[in-house]
Amino acid sequence: MTSFQDLFSHKEILRAIEDAGYSVPTPIQQKAIPEAIRGADLCASAQTGTGKTAAFILPSLLRLTETSKGPQRGPRVLILVPTRELAIQVAKEAQKYSKYLPSVKVVTIFGGASYAMQNRDLSRPYDILVATPGRLLDHLERRKVEFSRLEVLILDEADRMLDMGFIHDVEAIASSTPKNRQTLLFSATMKKGVANLAKKLLKDPVEISVEPTTIQSQNIEEKLFKVDGLEHKYRLLEHLLGEQEMKQVIVFTATKRQADQLGDKLMLNGESAAVLHGDMRQSQRTKTIGKLRKQAVRVLVATDVAARGIDVSTLTHVINFDMPMSPEDYVHRIGRTGRAGATGIALSFVSRRDFPMIRRIEAYTSKKLENHTIAGLEPKEKEASKNSQFPKKHNKKPFRQGKFRPKSSFKARSR
């Protein structure tokens, strides 16, 4: 069995890894770390929860133990991430693994935070810069950052940056970095846009892939609940949240408006709930995640983008109140639970229109998703055949009043 000592021999980094409780590298770490240490460009496909952050931070730290030959201004390692939450998480990981390397300094910059504080951090000596593309480009244009001594460019969750429209910002930033840099690209999938980006930015990259089923199927139990409509979802959610084993949960909705309305309904019902989405101020988002980590919040209602990068080991359940737009997003969602070797449970509310997505998810993960029911909360629609196809007719009766009576504004699906 491969150990971290087999991958490299730096005592202080190995000591920090041991303090973190890790002994055996994950598959992506076993494959990526030796190649990154060798200096190769990497194009790696790996899902959330595979340990990919350590896969690019550890070899970068090993490089930083050697004295820089260039000027002392600017970062030696640049890590681009799609969201503020992920930037904070990656920076914490870098600080954790470099805890016994006092000369290594980490700076984080992202939108929604004070320019003055970030200008101050960027004016001081540092080695690792973790940034979101938009805010970094702002600082570049203001000449607050320079890349004359940059050695490594890392793109984390490149597919999400593509989906969020950051691709041109990423290309602009990359064009400002030295041509002889090492580039490490990590993505959940190698969709066409990501593959095109890799061709532009990487030089003869080593391609690495870790199958999603090697992570997700081991410690996350997945269940489907067929629903007749919105009110049925509310009643199911109310019942499930009443179960004793549901200690802490993220409930995913399709839109920011739905997240706000569902969060309000839960809080009015006496639930310890909070909401997280992209329209919130950074201070609000940071405060909410802090409460989640301290277990002061039991139910977090969130959208996909906002929850990207959340790493809270106490989350026991994920509930897909609305199904995601892609199988990749489904895997990222359920990966919020079952962290750090713990077991987790992912529950999905599936209406008739979601059924094609279920088939796509099953094909993507190579795993059959089993249907479950709760006595007294079964769907009214009967299955049309043994292969779980939904019937053509759909219940269009008006929603009955109940504790979670839906509002008409739920019909709007603004993102």
SESERO-72937 format. One record per residue (C-alpha): residue number from 1; x, y, z; chain; residue in three letters. Coordinates in pm, 1 decimal. Layout:
<drenlo NUM,<X,Y,Z>,A,ALA>
...
END
This chain:
<drenlo 1,<0.0,0.0,0.0>,A,MET>
<drenlo 2,<138.3,339.5,-102.1>,A,THR>
<drenlo 3,<208.4,590.0,176.9>,A,SER>
<drenlo 4,<284.3,962.0,167.6>,A,PHE>
<drenlo 5,<643.4,872.4,261.3>,A,GLN>
<drenlo 6,<661.5,680.5,-66.4>,A,ASP>
<drenlo 7,<562.4,995.2,-260.4>,A,LEU>
<drenlo 8,<808.8,1241.1,-102.3>,A,PHE>
<drenlo 9,<1034.8,1269.8,201.2>,A,SER>
<drenlo 10,<1001.7,1625.0,338.2>,A,HIS>
<drenlo 11,<969.9,1580.3,714.8>,A,LYS>
<drenlo 12,<777.5,1898.7,798.1>,A,GLU>
<drenlo 13,<514.7,1845.4,528.7>,A,ILE>
<drenlo 14,<476.1,1480.1,630.1>,A,LEU>
<drenlo 15,<438.6,1592.5,990.9>,A,ARG>
<drenlo 16,<152.7,1826.3,894.3>,A,ALA>
<drenlo 17,<-15.0,1545.6,698.0>,A,ILE>
<drenlo 18,<11.0,1319.0,1001.5>,A,GLU>
<drenlo 19,<-140.1,1591.0,1223.0>,A,ASP>
<drenlo 20,<-431.5,1612.1,978.6>,A,ALA>
<drenlo 21,<-497.0,1240.9,1033.9>,A,GLY>
<drenlo 22,<-404.3,1119.3,686.4>,A,TYR>
<drenlo 23,<-186.4,814.4,628.0>,A,SER>
<drenlo 24,<-277.7,666.9,289.8>,A,VAL>
<drenlo 25,<-293.3,885.3,-25.9>,A,PRO>
<drenlo 26,<-615.2,875.7,-227.2>,A,THR>
<drenlo 27,<-601.7,753.5,-588.7>,A,PRO>
<drenlo 28,<-581.3,1105.7,-732.0>,A,ILE>
<drenlo 29,<-300.6,1190.0,-489.3>,A,GLN>
<drenlo 30,<-107.3,875.6,-579.2>,A,GLN>
<drenlo 31,<-130.3,958.9,-948.4>,A,LYS>
<drenlo 32,<-92.5,1337.9,-945.1>,A,ALA>
<drenlo 33,<169.2,1410.2,-677.7>,A,ILE>
<drenlo 34,<465.5,1227.8,-840.5>,A,PRO>
<drenlo 35,<394.3,1386.2,-1179.9>,A,GLU>
<drenlo 36,<355.5,1733.3,-1028.8>,A,ALA>
<drenlo 37,<681.6,1692.8,-835.9>,A,ILE>
<drenlo 38,<847.8,1591.5,-1162.4>,A,ARG>
<drenlo 39,<737.8,1926.6,-1305.6>,A,GLY>
<drenlo 40,<487.6,1798.9,-1562.1>,A,ALA>
<drenlo 41,<171.3,1983.6,-1659.4>,A,ASP>
<drenlo 42,<-137.1,1791.7,-1543.7>,A,LEU>
<drenlo 43,<-489.1,1761.0,-1681.9>,A,CYS>
<drenlo 44,<-672.4,1574.7,-1405.3>,A,ALA>
<drenlo 45,<-1033.8,1465.9,-1377.1>,A,SER>
<drenlo 46,<-1145.0,1411.5,-1017.3>,A,ALA>
<drenlo 47,<-1465.6,1462.2,-822.1>,A,GLN>
<drenlo 48,<-1521.0,1650.7,-498.4>,A,THR>
<drenlo 49,<-1413.4,1441.2,-200.4>,A,GLY>
<drenlo 50,<-1121.2,1268.6,-372.8>,A,THR>
<drenlo 51,<-848.7,1465.7,-197.5>,A,GLY>
<drenlo 52,<-758.4,1665.7,-506.0>,A,LYS>
<drenlo 53,<-674.7,1980.1,-304.4>,A,THR>
<drenlo 54,<-385.7,1800.6,-137.2>,A,ALA>
<drenlo 55,<-292.5,1655.7,-476.6>,A,ALA>
<drenlo 56,<-192.5,1999.6,-601.3>,A,PHE>
<drenlo 57,<-98.6,2174.9,-275.7>,A,ILE>
<drenlo 58,<151.8,1918.4,-144.8>,A,LEU>
<drenlo 59,<382.6,1918.6,-450.6>,A,PRO>
<drenlo 60,<354.1,2297.2,-464.7>,A,SER>
<drenlo 61,<467.0,2322.3,-101.4>,A,LEU>
<drenlo 62,<757.3,2092.2,-177.9>,A,LEU>
<drenlo 63,<862.2,2335.2,-451.7>,A,ARG>
<drenlo 64,<833.9,2627.4,-208.0>,A,LEU>
<drenlo 65,<1084.1,2466.5,30.3>,A,THR>
<drenlo 66,<1347.0,2558.6,-228.7>,A,GLU>
<drenlo 67,<1461.1,2920.3,-235.7>,A,THR>
<drenlo 68,<1314.8,3134.1,-511.2>,A,SER>
<drenlo 69,<1566.0,3245.5,-772.2>,A,LYS>
<drenlo 70,<1358.0,3542.9,-887.4>,A,GLY>
<drenlo 71,<1243.1,3868.4,-721.1>,A,PRO>
<drenlo 72,<1058.2,3863.1,-390.8>,A,GLN>
<drenlo 73,<738.9,4033.1,-510.6>,A,ARG>
<drenlo 74,<426.3,3837.2,-608.6>,A,GLY>
<drenlo 75,<325.5,3471.9,-567.6>,A,PRO>
<drenlo 76,<520.9,3164.2,-666.5>,A,ARG>
<drenlo 77,<199.7,2957.6,-677.6>,A,VAL>
<drenlo 78,<-136.6,3084.9,-808.0>,A,LEU>
<drenlo 79,<-454.3,2882.2,-745.4>,A,ILE>
<drenlo 80,<-766.1,2992.4,-934.5>,A,LEU>
<drenlo 81,<-1103.3,2872.5,-802.5>,A,VAL>
<drenlo 82,<-1462.7,2953.2,-908.7>,A,PRO>
<drenlo 83,<-1618.5,3067.1,-578.8>,A,THR>
<drenlo 84,<-1540.2,3260.0,-263.4>,A,ARG>
<drenlo 85,<-1621.5,2963.0,-41.6>,A,GLU>
<drenlo 86,<-1384.0,2736.7,-230.3>,A,LEU>
<drenlo 87,<-1112.3,3003.3,-215.3>,A,ALA>
<drenlo 88,<-1142.5,3014.1,163.2>,A,ILE>
<drenlo 89,<-1140.9,2634.8,186.7>,A,GLN>
<drenlo 90,<-835.6,2588.3,-38.5>,A,VAL>
<drenlo 91,<-645.3,2859.1,150.4>,A,ALA>
<drenlo 92,<-717.6,2682.7,480.1>,A,LYS>
<drenlo 93,<-590.4,2356.5,333.0>,A,GLU>
<drenlo 94,<-271.2,2527.9,216.9>,A,ALA>
<drenlo 95,<-220.8,2675.1,564.2>,A,GLN>
<drenlo 96,<-288.0,2337.7,726.1>,A,LYS>
<drenlo 97,<-28.1,2154.9,518.3>,A,TYR>
<drenlo 98,<229.3,2436.8,553.4>,A,SER>
<drenlo 99,<188.5,2479.6,930.9>,A,LYS>
<drenlo 100,<549.8,2369.5,991.9>,A,TYR>
<drenlo 101,<684.2,2584.7,707.9>,A,LEU>
<drenlo 102,<679.9,2930.4,872.2>,A,PRO>
<drenlo 103,<831.4,3101.2,569.3>,A,SER>
<drenlo 104,<534.2,3004.2,347.3>,A,VAL>
<drenlo 105,<263.7,3271.5,340.1>,A,LYS>
<drenlo 106,<-84.5,3235.2,187.5>,A,VAL>
<drenlo 107,<-303.2,3521.6,58.5>,A,VAL>
<drenlo 108,<-668.4,3487.6,-46.7>,A,THR>
<drenlo 109,<-861.7,3733.9,-263.3>,A,ILE>
<drenlo 110,<-1221.5,3712.7,-386.1>,A,PHE>
<drenlo 111,<-1515.4,3933.8,-473.1>,A,GLY>
<drenlo 112,<-1734.4,4087.5,-206.6>,A,GLY>
<drenlo 113,<-1444.9,4158.9,29.6>,A,ALA>
<drenlo 114,<-1262.6,4483.6,107.6>,A,SER>
<drenlo 115,<-1019.2,4602.1,-158.1>,A,TYR>
<drenlo 116,<-820.1,4787.6,109.2>,A,ALA>
<drenlo 117,<-753.5,4471.3,311.2>,A,MET>
<drenlo 118,<-664.6,4275.6,-1.7>,A,GLN>
<drenlo 119,<-431.2,4553.2,-119.7>,A,ASN>
<drenlo 120,<-257.8,4536.8,216.6>,A,ARG>
<drenlo 121,<-215.5,4157.0,192.9>,A,ASP>
<drenlo 122,<-86.8,4179.8,-163.1>,A,LEU>
<drenlo 123,<169.8,4443.7,-69.5>,A,SER>
<drenlo 124,<338.9,4208.9,178.5>,A,ARG>
<drenlo 125,<563.6,3909.0,97.5>,A,PRO>
<drenlo 126,<367.1,3591.2,22.2>,A,TYR>
<drenlo 127,<410.4,3269.2,-172.4>,A,ASP>
<drenlo 128,<66.7,3123.1,-249.4>,A,ILE>
<drenlo 129,<-221.4,3326.5,-390.1>,A,LEU>
<drenlo 130,<-569.2,3170.2,-390.1>,A,VAL>
<drenlo 131,<-811.7,3378.9,-595.1>,A,ALA>
<drenlo 132,<-1136.8,3394.4,-785.9>,A,THR>
<drenlo 133,<-1082.1,3508.3,-1148.4>,A,PRO>
<drenlo 134,<-1292.5,3826.2,-1148.8>,A,GLY>
<drenlo 135,<-1138.3,3988.3,-842.2>,A,ARG>
<drenlo 136,<-785.7,3882.4,-941.6>,A,LEU>
<drenlo 137,<-831.1,4043.4,-1282.0>,A,LEU>
<drenlo 138,<-937.4,4364.3,-1105.2>,A,ASP>
<drenlo 139,<-616.6,4362.8,-901.4>,A,HIS>
<drenlo 140,<-409.1,4289.2,-1211.3>,A,LEU>
<drenlo 141,<-559.7,4586.9,-1392.9>,A,GLU>
<drenlo 142,<-483.8,4803.9,-1087.6>,A,ARG>
<drenlo 143,<-126.1,4669.1,-1090.1>,A,ARG>
<drenlo 144,<-156.1,4532.5,-738.2>,A,LYS>
<drenlo 145,<-34.4,4186.6,-844.8>,A,VAL>
<drenlo 146,<256.2,4079.0,-1059.0>,A,GLU>
<drenlo 147,<360.1,3732.9,-1171.1>,A,PHE>
<drenlo 148,<728.8,3778.1,-1249.8>,A,SER>
<drenlo 149,<829.2,3495.6,-1013.4>,A,ARG>
<drenlo 150,<526.3,3270.6,-1063.6>,A,LEU>
<drenlo 151,<623.3,2905.0,-1101.2>,A,GLU>
<drenlo 152,<292.7,2716.2,-1079.7>,A,VAL>
<drenlo 153,<-56.6,2800.3,-1208.6>,A,LEU>
<drenlo 154,<-335.0,2577.6,-1071.5>,A,ILE>
<drenlo 155,<-691.1,2573.4,-1204.7>,A,LEU>
<drenlo 156,<-925.9,2405.7,-957.1>,A,ASP>
<drenlo 157,<-1277.5,2304.1,-1070.4>,A,GLU>
<drenlo 158,<-1214.9,2425.8,-1422.2>,A,ALA>
<drenlo 159,<-1553.7,2296.6,-1538.0>,A,ASP>
<drenlo 160,<-1733.1,2515.9,-1285.2>,A,ARG>
<drenlo 161,<-1531.1,2821.4,-1388.8>,A,MET>
<drenlo 162,<-1637.4,2747.6,-1745.0>,A,LEU>
<drenlo 163,<-2004.7,2717.2,-1643.2>,A,ASP>
<drenlo 164,<-1986.7,3044.9,-1450.6>,A,MET>
<drenlo 165,<-1848.5,3235.7,-1748.5>,A,GLY>
<drenlo 166,<-1495.8,3286.3,-1613.6>,A,PHE>
<drenlo 167,<-1318.5,3129.9,-1907.5>,A,ILE>
<drenlo 168,<-1207.3,3459.0,-2066.4>,A,HIS>
<drenlo 169,<-1087.9,3591.9,-1729.1>,A,ASP>
<drenlo 170,<-886.3,3274.6,-1676.6>,A,VAL>
<drenlo 171,<-726.8,3306.1,-2019.6>,A,GLU>
<drenlo 172,<-645.3,3672.2,-1957.2>,A,ALA>
<drenlo 173,<-483.2,3590.1,-1623.0>,A,ILE>
<drenlo 174,<-285.2,3300.8,-1772.3>,A,ALA>
<drenlo 175,<-153.1,3527.7,-2047.2>,A,SER>
<drenlo 176,<-4.1,3751.9,-1774.0>,A,SER>
<drenlo 177,<197.9,3466.3,-1622.3>,A,THR>
<drenlo 178,<543.3,3339.7,-1731.4>,A,PRO>
<drenlo 179,<540.7,3100.9,-2024.2>,A,LYS>
<drenlo 180,<775.6,2859.8,-1848.6>,A,ASN>
<drenlo 181,<532.0,2803.6,-1560.2>,A,ARG>
<drenlo 182,<395.8,2463.4,-1461.9>,A,GLN>
<drenlo 183,<16.5,2436.0,-1506.2>,A,THR>
<drenlo 184,<-206.5,2193.7,-1315.8>,A,LEU>
<drenlo 185,<-571.6,2172.5,-1424.7>,A,LEU>
<drenlo 186,<-830.6,1984.9,-1216.5>,A,PHE>
<drenlo 187,<-1189.5,1935.6,-1328.7>,A,SER>
<drenlo 188,<-1482.2,1710.0,-1241.6>,A,ALA>
<drenlo 189,<-1532.6,1638.5,-1612.0>,A,THR>
<drenlo 190,<-1340.1,1693.1,-1931.9>,A,MET>
<drenlo 191,<-1623.0,1855.6,-2124.9>,A,LYS>
<drenlo 192,<-1537.1,2017.4,-2456.9>,A,LYS>
<drenlo 193,<-1479.3,2366.4,-2317.1>,A,GLY>
<drenlo 194,<-1242.1,2236.1,-2049.7>,A,VAL>
<drenlo 195,<-1054.0,2026.9,-2305.4>,A,ALA>
<drenlo 196,<-1013.8,2334.2,-2526.8>,A,ASN>
<drenlo 197,<-885.1,2537.1,-2231.9>,A,LEU>
<drenlo 198,<-634.9,2263.9,-2149.5>,A,ALA>
<drenlo 199,<-503.1,2269.3,-2505.9>,A,LYS>
<drenlo 200,<-445.4,2644.5,-2482.3>,A,LYS>
<drenlo 201,<-278.2,2656.7,-2143.0>,A,LEU>
<drenlo 202,<-100.4,2324.0,-2088.9>,A,LEU>
<drenlo 203,<217.4,2188.4,-2248.1>,A,LYS>
<drenlo 204,<221.3,1812.7,-2321.8>,A,ASP>
<drenlo 205,<11.4,1742.9,-2011.8>,A,PRO>
<drenlo 206,<-7.3,1413.8,-1827.2>,A,VAL>
<drenlo 207,<-373.5,1310.4,-1825.1>,A,GLU>
<drenlo 208,<-511.0,1161.9,-1503.4>,A,ILE>
<drenlo 209,<-862.4,1038.7,-1434.2>,A,SER>
<drenlo 210,<-1030.9,901.9,-1122.5>,A,VAL>
<drenlo 211,<-1371.7,743.4,-1173.0>,A,GLU>
<drenlo 212,<-1648.9,902.6,-961.3>,A,PRO>
<drenlo 213,<-1789.2,569.5,-848.8>,A,THR>
<drenlo 214,<-1469.0,489.2,-658.9>,A,THR>
<drenlo 215,<-1555.3,767.0,-413.3>,A,ILE>
<drenlo 216,<-1925.3,818.5,-397.5>,A,GLN>
<drenlo 217,<-2054.6,462.2,-372.3>,A,SER>
<drenlo 218,<-1842.3,365.9,-74.0>,A,GLN>
<drenlo 219,<-1990.8,573.2,206.5>,A,ASN>
<drenlo 220,<-2297.1,759.7,75.2>,A,ILE>
<drenlo 221,<-2638.4,594.7,73.6>,A,GLU>
<drenlo 222,<-2855.9,734.6,-205.8>,A,GLU>
<drenlo 223,<-3237.8,724.6,-208.1>,A,LYS>
<drenlo 224,<-3507.3,852.3,-443.1>,A,LEU>
<drenlo 225,<-3853.5,971.2,-340.1>,A,PHE>
<drenlo 226,<-4103.6,1022.0,-622.4>,A,LYS>
<drenlo 227,<-4320.7,1327.4,-575.7>,A,VAL>
<drenlo 228,<-4647.7,1448.8,-726.0>,A,ASP>
<drenlo 229,<-4563.9,1817.6,-700.7>,A,GLY>
<drenlo 230,<-4437.8,2100.8,-484.2>,A,LEU>
<drenlo 231,<-4668.9,2047.6,-188.8>,A,GLU>
<drenlo 232,<-4571.1,1679.9,-179.4>,A,HIS>
<drenlo 233,<-4206.5,1791.0,-153.6>,A,LYS>
<drenlo 234,<-4291.6,2014.3,142.0>,A,TYR>
<drenlo 235,<-4467.3,1735.0,327.2>,A,ARG>
<drenlo 236,<-4182.4,1491.1,260.8>,A,LEU>
<drenlo 237,<-3925.5,1744.6,377.1>,A,LEU>
<drenlo 238,<-4121.3,1818.2,695.5>,A,GLU>
<drenlo 239,<-4139.3,1447.2,775.9>,A,HIS>
<drenlo 240,<-3772.0,1378.5,701.9>,A,LEU>
<drenlo 241,<-3650.9,1672.2,909.7>,A,LEU>
<drenlo 242,<-3842.4,1525.2,1200.8>,A,GLY>
<drenlo 243,<-3629.7,1211.2,1195.9>,A,GLU>
<drenlo 244,<-3384.0,1190.3,1484.6>,A,GLN>
<drenlo 245,<-3089.7,1067.2,1276.2>,A,GLU>
<drenlo 246,<-3097.3,1377.7,1054.9>,A,MET>
<drenlo 247,<-2842.0,1575.1,1255.2>,A,LYS>
<drenlo 248,<-2732.9,1832.6,997.3>,A,GLN>
<drenlo 249,<-2845.8,1869.2,636.2>,A,VAL>
<drenlo 250,<-2804.6,2074.4,318.7>,A,ILE>
<drenlo 251,<-3121.8,2115.2,114.0>,A,VAL>
<drenlo 252,<-3052.0,2206.0,-250.3>,A,PHE>
<drenlo 253,<-3293.8,2416.7,-452.0>,A,THR>
<drenlo 254,<-3278.1,2511.1,-820.2>,A,ALA>
<drenlo 255,<-3295.7,2889.6,-774.1>,A,THR>
<drenlo 256,<-3201.7,3164.2,-529.7>,A,LYS>
<drenlo 257,<-3567.0,3267.1,-495.2>,A,ARG>
<drenlo 258,<-3669.9,2916.0,-400.4>,A,GLN>
<drenlo 259,<-3385.8,2897.2,-147.4>,A,ALA>
<drenlo 260,<-3504.3,3218.9,20.3>,A,ASP>
<drenlo 261,<-3868.5,3110.6,31.0>,A,GLN>
<drenlo 262,<-3798.2,2759.7,155.6>,A,LEU>
<drenlo 263,<-3558.1,2894.1,419.3>,A,GLY>
<drenlo 264,<-3824.2,3139.3,539.4>,A,ASP>
<drenlo 265,<-4083.8,2860.0,564.0>,A,LYS>
<drenlo 266,<-3850.0,2640.4,765.5>,A,LEU>
<drenlo 267,<-3757.7,2919.3,1007.1>,A,MET>
<drenlo 268,<-4123.7,3014.9,1054.1>,A,LEU>
<drenlo 269,<-4185.9,2651.6,1140.3>,A,ASN>
<drenlo 270,<-3927.7,2672.8,1420.2>,A,GLY>
<drenlo 271,<-3645.6,2501.0,1235.2>,A,GLU>
<drenlo 272,<-3282.6,2602.0,1293.6>,A,SER>
<drenlo 273,<-3226.3,2697.3,930.0>,A,ALA>
<drenlo 274,<-3019.0,2933.4,715.9>,A,ALA>
<drenlo 275,<-2990.5,3018.4,346.4>,A,VAL>
<drenlo 276,<-2683.7,3040.2,120.8>,A,LEU>
<drenlo 277,<-2683.0,3173.0,-235.9>,A,HIS>
<drenlo 278,<-2488.6,3400.9,-467.9>,A,GLY>
<drenlo 279,<-2691.5,3717.9,-406.6>,A,ASP>
<drenlo 280,<-2589.9,3734.9,-41.4>,A,MET>
<drenlo 281,<-2309.6,3963.4,77.7>,A,ARG>
<drenlo 282,<-1980.3,3793.1,149.3>,A,GLN>
<drenlo 283,<-2005.2,3878.7,519.0>,A,SER>
<drenlo 284,<-2343.3,3703.4,533.6>,A,GLN>
<drenlo 285,<-2211.6,3396.5,354.7>,A,ARG>
<drenlo 286,<-1906.7,3372.2,578.8>,A,THR>
<drenlo 287,<-2122.3,3408.3,890.6>,A,LYS>
<drenlo 288,<-2364.3,3140.1,767.8>,A,THR>
<drenlo 289,<-2087.8,2889.2,694.4>,A,ILE>
<drenlo 290,<-1935.2,2964.9,1034.3>,A,GLY>
<drenlo 291,<-2265.6,2881.7,1203.5>,A,LYS>
<drenlo 292,<-2286.5,2561.0,999.8>,A,LEU>
<drenlo 293,<-1939.7,2452.6,1112.0>,A,ARG>
<drenlo 294,<-2028.2,2529.0,1476.4>,A,LYS>
<drenlo 295,<-2353.7,2329.8,1431.9>,A,GLN>
<drenlo 296,<-2555.9,2639.3,1522.7>,A,ALA>
<drenlo 297,<-2749.9,2573.9,1201.0>,A,VAL>
<drenlo 298,<-2915.8,2237.4,1144.0>,A,ARG>
<drenlo 299,<-3061.1,2294.6,795.1>,A,VAL>
<drenlo 300,<-2883.6,2491.8,524.0>,A,LEU>
<drenlo 301,<-3090.8,2571.6,213.6>,A,VAL>
<drenlo 302,<-2851.8,2641.0,-73.2>,A,ALA>
<drenlo 303,<-2802.3,2670.2,-447.2>,A,THR>
<drenlo 304,<-2531.8,2480.3,-637.0>,A,ASP>
<drenlo 305,<-2288.2,2766.5,-684.8>,A,VAL>
<drenlo 306,<-2311.1,2890.2,-325.6>,A,ALA>
<drenlo 307,<-2249.1,2547.2,-174.7>,A,ALA>
<drenlo 308,<-1950.6,2472.7,-397.0>,A,ARG>
<drenlo 309,<-1649.1,2414.8,-177.4>,A,GLY>
<drenlo 310,<-1831.4,2370.5,155.1>,A,ILE>
<drenlo 311,<-1641.1,2111.3,358.7>,A,ASP>
<drenlo 312,<-1822.2,2040.4,686.7>,A,VAL>
<drenlo 313,<-1762.5,1695.2,833.5>,A,SER>
<drenlo 314,<-2076.0,1707.2,1053.6>,A,THR>
<drenlo 315,<-2321.0,1708.9,759.6>,A,LEU>
<drenlo 316,<-2512.9,1383.1,777.5>,A,THR>
<drenlo 317,<-2761.0,1433.7,492.1>,A,HIS>
<drenlo 318,<-2805.0,1602.6,156.0>,A,VAL>
<drenlo 319,<-3157.0,1655.6,21.6>,A,ILE>
<drenlo 320,<-3213.8,1741.6,-343.6>,A,ASN>
<drenlo 321,<-3538.3,1937.3,-305.2>,A,PHE>
<drenlo 322,<-3492.4,2017.2,-676.4>,A,ASP>
<drenlo 323,<-3282.1,1793.3,-897.6>,A,MET>
<drenlo 324,<-2966.4,1945.6,-1046.2>,A,PRO>
<drenlo 325,<-2910.6,2035.0,-1410.2>,A,MET>
<drenlo 326,<-2635.5,1777.7,-1471.2>,A,SER>
<drenlo 327,<-2502.6,1445.8,-1333.3>,A,PRO>
<drenlo 328,<-2179.3,1623.6,-1241.4>,A,GLU>
<drenlo 329,<-2369.2,1866.2,-1019.5>,A,ASP>
<drenlo 330,<-2549.1,1572.3,-857.0>,A,TYR>
<drenlo 331,<-2215.6,1412.6,-763.5>,A,VAL>
<drenlo 332,<-2086.7,1742.5,-627.7>,A,HIS>
<drenlo 333,<-2402.9,1790.1,-421.7>,A,ARG>
<drenlo 334,<-2404.6,1451.3,-255.3>,A,ILE>
<drenlo 335,<-2032.0,1486.6,-193.7>,A,GLY>
<drenlo 336,<-2112.7,1747.9,73.1>,A,ARG>
<drenlo 337,<-2190.0,1457.7,305.6>,A,THR>
<drenlo 338,<-1984.7,1146.7,378.4>,A,GLY>
<drenlo 339,<-1673.0,1358.3,437.5>,A,ARG>
<drenlo 340,<-1352.4,1253.5,612.7>,A,ALA>
<drenlo 341,<-1444.6,884.2,605.6>,A,GLY>
<drenlo 342,<-1787.2,932.3,765.5>,A,ALA>
<drenlo 343,<-2104.3,785.0,620.4>,A,THR>
<drenlo 344,<-2367.6,1005.9,462.7>,A,GLY>
<drenlo 345,<-2716.5,988.2,314.1>,A,ILE>
<drenlo 346,<-2836.0,1163.8,-2.3>,A,ALA>
<drenlo 347,<-3211.5,1194.1,-64.9>,A,LEU>
<drenlo 348,<-3359.8,1317.3,-392.4>,A,SER>
<drenlo 349,<-3716.8,1435.8,-460.8>,A,PHE>
<drenlo 350,<-3795.4,1326.0,-813.5>,A,VAL>
<drenlo 351,<-4091.4,1449.7,-1015.3>,A,SER>
<drenlo 352,<-4195.4,1314.0,-1352.3>,A,ARG>
<drenlo 353,<-3987.6,1568.6,-1544.7>,A,ARG>
<drenlo 354,<-3674.5,1468.9,-1347.7>,A,ASP>
<drenlo 355,<-3683.2,1107.9,-1460.3>,A,PHE>
<drenlo 356,<-3454.1,1154.1,-1765.6>,A,PRO>
<drenlo 357,<-3197.0,1316.1,-1535.0>,A,MET>
<drenlo 358,<-3207.9,1013.5,-1305.9>,A,ILE>
<drenlo 359,<-3120.1,791.8,-1600.6>,A,ARG>
<drenlo 360,<-2830.8,1022.4,-1689.3>,A,ARG>
<drenlo 361,<-2706.4,1015.7,-1329.8>,A,ILE>
<drenlo 362,<-2723.2,637.6,-1319.9>,A,GLU>
<drenlo 363,<-2528.1,614.2,-1644.9>,A,ALA>
<drenlo 364,<-2269.3,862.3,-1520.4>,A,TYR>
<drenlo 365,<-2210.8,694.1,-1183.2>,A,THR>
<drenlo 366,<-2277.3,335.8,-1299.7>,A,SER>
<drenlo 367,<-2504.2,297.7,-999.6>,A,LYS>
<drenlo 368,<-2874.5,214.6,-976.5>,A,LYS>
<drenlo 369,<-3070.1,464.3,-765.3>,A,LEU>
<drenlo 370,<-3339.9,286.6,-569.7>,A,GLU>
<drenlo 371,<-3686.3,430.2,-511.7>,A,ASN>
<drenlo 372,<-3816.7,459.9,-153.7>,A,HIS>
<drenlo 373,<-4150.8,556.1,-1.5>,A,THR>
<drenlo 374,<-4274.7,669.6,338.2>,A,ILE>
<drenlo 375,<-4601.3,533.1,467.9>,A,ALA>
<drenlo 376,<-4872.5,791.1,424.5>,A,GLY>
<drenlo 377,<-4658.8,1002.8,189.6>,A,LEU>
<drenlo 378,<-4656.0,780.5,-117.5>,A,GLU>
<drenlo 379,<-4695.3,950.0,-457.9>,A,PRO>
<drenlo 380,<-5045.4,933.1,-600.6>,A,LYS>
<drenlo 381,<-4920.6,854.8,-949.3>,A,GLU>
<drenlo 382,<-4873.3,485.8,-1019.4>,A,LYS>
<drenlo 383,<-4574.1,353.3,-1207.2>,A,GLU>
<drenlo 384,<-4653.5,280.9,-1569.2>,A,ALA>
<drenlo 385,<-4422.9,-18.9,-1590.5>,A,SER>
<drenlo 386,<-4176.4,-229.2,-1397.4>,A,LYS>
<drenlo 387,<-3886.6,-16.9,-1518.1>,A,ASN>
<drenlo 388,<-4010.9,278.3,-1305.9>,A,SER>
<drenlo 389,<-4127.1,495.9,-1597.1>,A,GLN>
<drenlo 390,<-4370.8,767.8,-1498.7>,A,PHE>
<drenlo 391,<-4719.9,768.5,-1654.8>,A,PRO>
<drenlo 392,<-4808.1,1025.3,-1916.5>,A,LYS>
<drenlo 393,<-5078.0,1183.6,-1705.4>,A,LYS>
<drenlo 394,<-4966.9,1412.1,-1427.9>,A,HIS>
<drenlo 395,<-5156.9,1539.0,-1126.9>,A,ASN>
<drenlo 396,<-5248.8,1900.1,-1202.6>,A,LYS>
<drenlo 397,<-5483.0,1951.8,-909.5>,A,LYS>
<drenlo 398,<-5427.3,2272.7,-710.8>,A,PRO>
<drenlo 399,<-5198.5,2243.0,-408.6>,A,PHE>
<drenlo 400,<-5382.3,2188.7,-83.4>,A,ARG>
<drenlo 401,<-5311.5,2418.6,205.3>,A,GLN>
<drenlo 402,<-5067.4,2288.1,456.7>,A,GLY>
<drenlo 403,<-4787.0,2382.6,688.7>,A,LYS>
<drenlo 404,<-4561.3,2450.3,387.6>,A,PHE>
<drenlo 405,<-4818.7,2608.9,158.9>,A,ARG>
<drenlo 406,<-4637.6,2706.3,-164.0>,A,PRO>
<drenlo 407,<-4653.0,3055.1,-309.9>,A,LYS>
<drenlo 408,<-4707.7,3135.8,-673.2>,A,SER>
<drenlo 409,<-4362.3,3291.4,-695.2>,A,SER>
<drenlo 410,<-4216.1,2940.2,-684.1>,A,PHE>
<drenlo 411,<-4318.4,2909.4,-1050.3>,A,LYS>
<drenlo 412,<-4044.0,3149.8,-1152.8>,A,ALA>
<drenlo 413,<-3711.5,2971.3,-1192.6>,A,ARG>
<drenlo 414,<-3464.9,3257.1,-1212.4>,A,SER>
<drenlo 415,<-3105.3,3155.6,-1155.4>,A,ARG>
END
